[in-house]
Amino acid sequence: MALTQQQQQILEEARDKAAKLVVELEERAAELEKNPPKLPPQQLEEGKSAMRNAIVAVKKALENIEKAAAVADKIQRPGA
């Protein structure tokens, strides 16, 4: 079943937003690595771990969105 124009737009927006979020999180993680907040070491490591986990999760979501987009594209254009 082919996607409607609205569904295609939602998928594209989700892909764009996820890609942007990955970049923003990676930039923020790098910034925090260069200038870590003054926190107890354990709390700082927990925060870094949470940031790494968030980046992994968003990258996985982006990967799944891209897979969905590829499937939708094959449905929209069979044989392409």
N, C-alpha and C positions, 0 to 999 in steps of 0.2 A: 504494500500500500504506500503510495507516494505521499510525501509530506505536503501539507498545505503551505502556502506562502508565509503564513503567520508562524507555523511550526519551524519552517526553515529559518526565519528571522530570529526566533527564540534560540535556536541552536547556534546560530552565528554569534548572537549577543553573548550567550553563555561561554562560547569558546573565547571570544575577545576579552570578556571580563576575567575569566580564569587565567588567561595568559598575562594580562595586566597585573593580576594579583600575585602571580609567581614572581614577576619582576619586582614588584613593590616589596614583597616579603624578603626576597634575596637582597635587595638594596638595604632594607632595614636591618637585616641580620648582619650584613657587612659593616654597617654603621655602628651597630651595637658592639661588634667585635673590636672595632677600632677604638671606640669610646664607651667601654662598659659602664653601666651605672654603678654607683657605690652601694653594693649589696653584699650581704654575707656570701662567701663562696658557694655554699650549698644552694642558696636561693638563686644565685646567678646561673649556676649550672642547670638548675631546674628550668629557668627561663630560656636558656639556650636550647635545651632539649625540647621544650614546648615549641620553640620557633622552628627547629629542624623538623619536628613532627608535622607542623602546620604546612611547611613547604612541601614535604613529601606528599601529604594528603591532597594539597591543591594540584600538584603535578599529576597525581594519579587521576584526579577528577578531570583535569585537562586532557589527559591521555584517553580517558573513557569518552569524553565529549568528542574528541577527534575521531575515535573509532565509530561513534554513532553518526558523525557527519559523513564519514567514508561510506558507511552502509547506506545512509540516506541518498548519497550521491549515486551509488550503484543502482538503487531502486529508481531514482529519477531518470537515470540515463543507462538503461540496460545495454550491455555489450560494450560500454565505453571503457 
